[in-house]
C-alpha cells in the first residue's frame, strides 16, 4: 500500500518502505495539534494485516501525552491485525517518559533504525491461535498488572435525529 500511494503532505509524518517494513517517521513537535494531523495518516498506514511496522522517533524534538496516544493507537492497530511494531527512540527524555508511563515493556524501544529492521518475528497461524487462547485464559485480575497501552478512546457520538437529550424541567 505505501509503495503505490505517496504520503499526503504533512510536516510531522513521512512513511516509506524498507526491507519489508513500513517505516513511519515522526518529525518535530508531536503535540495535540500534530496528533490531530497525524491520526488519519497513521490509521491508513497501519491498516494492513500482518504488518511489519517501525515508528522512528529520531527526528522528534518534543513528545507529549498526545504523542504517546498516537504510539498506543498504532500499537493496537498493528497487533490487532497480527502484525509487529518496533519503536526507534534514541532520545533520553522520551525514553524516560516511556519508562515513567510503563510503556517500555510494550514497545521495547531500540536506539537505531537498523536495529529495528533486524527485529523480525515470524508467526504462523497456529502460533497466533495459541497466543489468543493464552490471552483469553488470563483473568481480569492478572491483566491488571500487565503493562500495555490503554485502549484508545472512542470518538464521542453526537445525538442524531432519533437521539435527543432529555433535560429535566426547571
Beta strands, then each sheet from edge to edge (+ up, - down):
strand 1: 13-18
strand 2: 21-26
strand 3: 28-30
strand 4: 52-56
strand 5: 60-63
strand 6: 84-88
sheet 1: 1+ 2- 4- 6-
sheet 2: 3+ 5+
end
